[in-house]
Amino acid sequence: MTFEEYKDQISEAVTTNSGLCPVCAALSVFNGKWKLSIIYELSVYGSMRFSEIKKVIGNITNNALSNALKDLEKDGILVRKQFNEIPPHVEYSLTEKGEDLLPVFYALTMWGLKYIP
């Protein structure tokens, strides 16, 4: 569907196959204070360890970060890769589904640059 088709159909209530509003369905994936920040940082840095994500985000608790990462993994936005080395470590990166969000971040960036001083 093109943007023009979307604009034409929006007044007719565009819905998913299950009858849901696609915007609401998409926003439910990002529900939570930290998920968009995590996705953004992974899009900037690529693969990151838990401690690296925590460091770049800043004021986030270990529990909040852990829960957000689990939710994003469950939703297929990111993948958790465990390395069985000494010492063992885990890295997170975006899936193809997560990388498909990059044009959305670009659009938000352009909007922000236009309207937010």
C-alpha positions in Angstrom: 0.0 0.0 0.0 1.4 3.4 -0.9 1.1 6.5 1.3 -1.5 8.0 -1.0 -3.6 4.8 -0.8 -3.2 4.9 3.0 -4.4 8.5 3.1 -7.4 7.5 1.0 -8.3 4.5 3.1 -7.6 5.9 6.6 -11.1 7.4 6.8 -12.4 3.9 6.2 -10.5 2.6 9.2 -7.6 0.6 7.9 -7.3 -2.7 9.9 -5.1 -5.7 10.1 -6.4 -9.2 9.0 -7.5 -9.7 12.6 -9.5 -6.4 12.7 -7.0 -4.4 14.7 -5.7 -0.9 14.0 -2.2 -1.5 12.6 -0.9 1.6 14.3 -2.1 0.4 17.7 -0.8 -3.1 17.0 2.6 -1.7 16.1 2.7 0.7 19.1 1.9 -2.2 21.5 5.3 -3.7 20.5 7.0 -0.6 21.8 4.9 -0.2 24.9 7.3 0.6 27.7 9.7 3.4 28.6 12.9 1.8 27.2 12.1 -0.3 24.2 12.5 2.5 21.5 15.8 3.6 23.1 17.1 0.0 23.0 16.1 -0.4 19.4 17.7 2.9 18.5 21.0 2.0 20.2 21.1 -1.4 18.5 20.5 0.3 15.2 23.4 2.7 15.8 25.9 0.2 17.3 24.8 -3.1 15.9 25.5 -6.0 18.2 25.9 -5.0 21.9 26.3 -6.7 25.2 23.9 -6.1 28.1 26.4 -3.8 29.9 27.0 -1.8 26.8 23.3 -1.2 26.3 23.0 -0.2 29.9 25.9 2.2 29.6 24.6 4.1 26.5 21.0 4.3 27.7 22.1 5.5 31.2 19.4 5.7 33.8 17.9 2.2 33.4 17.9 -0.5 36.0 19.2 -4.0 35.3 15.7 -5.4 35.8 14.0 -2.9 33.5 16.6 -3.6 30.8 16.3 -7.3 31.2 12.5 -7.2 30.9 12.6 -4.9 27.8 15.2 -7.2 26.1 13.1 -10.3 26.8 9.9 -8.6 25.4 11.7 -7.4 22.3 13.2 -10.8 21.7 9.7 -12.4 22.2 8.3 -10.0 19.6 11.0 -10.9 17.1 12.6 -7.4 17.1 16.0 -8.5 18.4 18.0 -11.7 18.8 20.0 -12.8 21.8 23.1 -14.7 21.0 24.9 -16.6 23.7 28.7 -17.2 23.4 29.9 -20.3 25.3 33.3 -19.0 26.0 35.3 -18.2 29.1 33.9 -15.9 30.4 30.5 -16.5 28.7 28.8 -13.5 27.3 25.6 -12.6 25.5 25.1 -10.1 22.6 21.9 -8.6 21.3 21.3 -7.4 17.8 18.3 -6.5 15.6 16.6 -9.1 13.5 15.4 -8.4 10.0 12.1 -7.4 11.5 13.9 -5.0 13.8 15.9 -3.5 11.0 12.7 -2.9 9.0 12.0 -0.2 11.7 15.0 1.9 10.5 12.9 3.9 8.0 10.4 4.6 10.8 13.3 6.0 12.9 14.5 8.0 9.9 11.0 9.5 9.5 10.8 10.3 13.3 14.3 11.9 13.0 13.2 14.1 10.1 10.0 15.1 11.9 12.0 15.9 15.1 14.6 18.0 13.2 11.7 19.9 11.6 9.6 20.6 14.6 11.7 20.3 17.8 14.2 23.1 18.4 
